[in-house]
Every structure is written in structure tokens, then in C-alpha cells.
């Protein structure tokens, strides 16, 4: 009998709580958009140091990493730089985010 009364009270409390409480907000509508791990460059034009060991492409000719290059800098499309095995400079990516 004691368990029956306890079960009824819990059930009644649950029913009243569900009907009285406002509905949960739509979490998908209020969630922040996630940042991309690797954003695409703003333009298709990137800058590459022509040094033998250079492996990065840069979004700007004034990038701090690129200004340390002692070789000529070539301007080309990002797709071509990726085909050459180059990857995006981390400082350029931080500025884009």
C-alpha cells in the first residue's frame, strides 16, 4: 500500500510538472555556430616563398612568416599551391577566424 501511494504521488508530480513547466527551448536555434577547423582562404590568390624548404602558402604578402623568406615570393592560386603539397600558414588561418 505504501509503495502504491508513493508511486501515485510520483506519477501525479510528474504529470503536473510536465503540464505546468514551459517547454524546453529549441537548442538547435540557440546553439552557437561552430568554427571551421580549416577555413578556406578569403580569395583564391595565395603567396608562396620560392625557397627549397618552404611548405606553406600565405593569404597575404605581408604575413609575418612570409616576410622572413629570403627568396622570391610567387603569387598563385590556392588550388595550385595545394597540388604542390603546400598547406596553409597557421598565422594566416588565425587571422581569418
Wavefront OBJ file of the C-alpha trace (Angstrom):
o trace
v 0.000 0.000 0.000
v 2.809 2.358 0.911
v 4.543 1.726 -2.447
v 1.274 2.253 -4.301
v 0.748 5.669 -2.673
v 4.342 6.650 -3.332
v 4.023 5.622 -6.982
v 0.794 7.601 -7.348
v 2.389 10.700 -5.820
v 5.394 10.434 -8.107
v 3.183 9.935 -11.153
v 0.965 12.874 -10.194
v 4.020 15.071 -9.606
v 5.447 14.104 -12.972
v 2.182 14.796 -14.806
v 1.729 18.164 -13.096
v 5.350 19.090 -13.666
v 5.171 18.267 -17.345
v 1.947 20.171 -17.909
v 2.908 23.218 -15.823
v 6.524 23.674 -16.891
v 7.210 25.568 -20.109
v 8.613 23.507 -22.973
v 12.364 23.245 -23.428
v 13.814 25.841 -25.804
v 14.888 24.659 -29.219
v 18.586 24.047 -28.627
v 19.370 23.950 -32.333
v 18.090 27.509 -32.757
v 20.046 28.869 -29.780
v 23.300 26.970 -30.349
v 26.330 28.915 -31.495
v 27.643 28.082 -34.933
v 30.828 26.044 -34.762
v 34.022 27.429 -36.228
v 35.602 25.555 -39.063
v 38.851 23.844 -38.250
v 40.411 24.893 -41.529
v 38.669 27.868 -43.117
v 39.108 28.385 -46.811
v 41.144 31.412 -47.838
v 39.119 34.561 -48.486
v 40.495 34.700 -52.015
v 41.876 32.128 -54.388
v 45.163 34.032 -54.587
v 47.889 32.938 -52.173
v 51.585 33.725 -51.808
v 54.351 31.131 -51.701
v 58.026 31.513 -50.808
v 60.203 30.010 -53.541
v 62.760 28.627 -51.067
v 63.651 24.937 -51.402
v 62.235 24.046 -47.983
v 59.177 26.329 -47.961
v 55.979 24.322 -47.463
v 53.385 26.975 -46.596
v 51.129 29.235 -48.590
v 50.051 32.588 -47.209
v 46.877 34.649 -47.642
v 48.690 37.978 -47.576
v 52.063 39.157 -48.898
v 52.552 40.954 -45.564
v 52.249 37.793 -43.419
v 54.954 37.756 -40.723
v 56.047 34.253 -41.723
v 56.316 35.203 -45.394
v 58.359 38.343 -44.727
v 61.115 36.106 -43.290
v 61.533 34.418 -46.675
v 64.839 35.339 -48.290
v 63.742 34.060 -51.703
v 61.338 35.445 -54.293
v 57.638 35.220 -53.450
v 55.285 33.828 -56.065
v 51.592 34.687 -56.298
v 49.385 31.790 -57.432
v 46.018 30.131 -56.891
v 45.349 28.207 -53.688
v 44.422 25.067 -55.635
v 47.812 25.060 -57.354
v 49.635 25.531 -54.034
v 47.729 22.562 -52.593
v 48.635 20.443 -55.621
v 52.291 21.284 -54.944
v 51.903 19.889 -51.411
v 51.806 23.253 -49.641
v 49.497 23.874 -46.685
v 48.043 26.994 -45.090
v 50.129 29.144 -42.781
v 48.784 28.936 -39.209
v 49.127 32.692 -38.650
v 47.047 33.368 -41.754
v 44.399 30.916 -40.522
v 44.238 32.631 -37.123
v 43.671 35.990 -38.804
v 40.849 34.535 -40.922
v 38.942 33.104 -37.965
l 1 2 3 4 5 6 7 8 9 10 11 12 13 14 15 16 17 18 19 20 21 22 23 24 25 26 27 28 29 30 31 32 33 34 35 36 37 38 39 40 41 42 43 44 45 46 47 48 49 50 51 52 53 54 55 56 57 58 59 60 61 62 63 64 65 66 67 68 69 70 71 72 73 74 75 76 77 78 79 80 81 82 83 84 85 86 87 88 89 90 91 92 93 94 95 96 97
